[in-house]
């Protein structure tokens, strides 16, 4: 059992209404323009689909679909396995309309905390956000100071 | 199951306490287990265990100085970890930038179409 875990959080403000951004994020023919080369996907919770990247690719499973604010899917799980927490990466899009603009946030996380008690998970989650950013900053500084080790 | 070397790396830095120890080593450059234990809210034994995992993941190395054992961060592996994480973050930045471009173009087009239609 591993405790493999990571979390990436990014955000962007778009000069377009939330409904337009929603279509860009969720429609397969749009997804092929910003993510995978080949997308077979039904935007329904629980739907199994496929995303291809060049000659590679794999199954995806849609999790949350709440137009026009939330869309999430799991990918990168071992072929043949049912994707679930612990064996896949969860990509969560959150869209917030702000007047004529939309704030789009993406969180990609892979959690494998099977053996962790609930309280520990909570603490872990809380500490993670701040700690991770600080940690990365330090790593980046260190690498900048000591290029090539 | 095959052990991906990256799995070991992620596991080593996934634990907040362990990250704290690594953070301190990054700041100090080099320190003994006792010195580190003096700066964290957990026991010297816990610190020693974290140091073992970090060392196994290739993130830190140790050397003996007299009777003391000193730990220091291992540049190349940290470099690799940083690059891996920064790479993923950069990929998402690029994807978001593309989504922005697509959505704004679609919106512009819709506006123009409406204007032309209306005039």
Contacts between the chains, C-beta under 8 A, distances in Angstrom:
chain1	res1	chain2	res2	distance
A	2	B	7	5.1
A	2	B	10	7.7
A	2	B	11	5.3
A	3	B	10	7.9
A	3	B	11	4.7
A	3	B	14	5.1
A	3	B	15	6.8
A	4	B	7	5.3
A	4	B	10	4.6
A	4	B	11	5.8
A	4	B	14	6.8
A	5	B	10	6.4
A	5	B	11	7.9
A	5	B	14	4.0
A	6	B	10	5.9
A	6	B	14	7.4
A	6	B	85	7.0
A	6	B	88	7.7
A	8	B	85	7.5
A	8	B	88	5.4
A	8	B	89	5.2
A	8	B	92	5.9
A	10	B	89	6.5
A	10	B	92	4.6
A	10	B	93	5.8
A	10	B	96	5.8
A	11	B	96	7.7
A	12	B	93	8.0
A	12	B	96	4.2
A	12	B	97	6.9
A	12	B	99	7.4
A	12	B	100	5.5
A	14	B	99	7.2
A	14	B	100	4.6
A	14	B	103	5.2
A	14	B	104	6.3
A	15	B	100	8.0
A	15	B	104	5.2
A	15	B	107	7.2
A	16	B	103	4.3
A	16	B	104	5.1
A	16	B	106	7.0
A	16	B	107	3.7
A	17	B	107	6.7
A	20	B	103	5.1
A	20	B	106	5.4
A	20	B	107	4.8
A	20	B	110	7.2
A	21	B	99	7.1
A	21	B	103	4.6
A	23	B	103	7.9
A	23	B	106	7.3
A	24	B	99	5.3
A	24	B	102	4.8
A	24	B	103	4.3
A	24	B	106	6.6
A	25	B	99	6.2
A	30	B	102	6.3
A	33	B	98	6.7
A	33	B	102	5.9
A	34	B	95	5.1
A	34	B	98	3.9
A	34	B	99	5.1
A	34	B	102	6.5
A	35	B	95	6.0
A	102	B	103	7.4
A	104	B	96	6.4
A	104	B	99	6.5
A	104	B	100	7.6
A	106	B	92	5.7
A	106	B	95	7.6
A	106	B	96	6.4
A	108	B	88	7.2
A	108	B	92	6.6
A	123	B	16	7.7
A	124	B	16	6.2
A	127	B	16	4.5
A	128	B	16	6.8
A	131	B	16	5.7
A	131	B	19	5.8
A	131	B	20	7.7
A	132	B	19	7.9
A	134	B	23	7.3
A	135	B	13	7.4
A	135	B	19	5.4
A	135	B	22	7.5
A	135	B	23	6.1
A	136	B	82	7.1
A	136	B	85	6.1
A	136	B	86	7.5
A	138	B	23	6.2
A	138	B	26	4.9
A	138	B	27	7.3
A	139	B	26	7.2
A	139	B	78	5.8
A	139	B	81	6.6
A	139	B	82	4.2
A	139	B	85	7.8
A	140	B	82	5.9
A	140	B	86	7.1
A	142	B	26	5.5
A	142	B	73	6.8
A	142	B	75	7.6
A	142	B	78	6.2
A	142	B	82	7.9
A	143	B	75	7.7
A	143	B	78	6.7
A	143	B	79	5.0
A	143	B	82	5.1
A	143	B	83	7.9
A	146	B	75	5.0
A	148	B	75	7.7
A	148	B	76	7.6
A	148	B	79	7.5
A	149	B	74	7.6
A	149	B	75	3.2
A	149	B	76	4.0
A	149	B	79	6.2
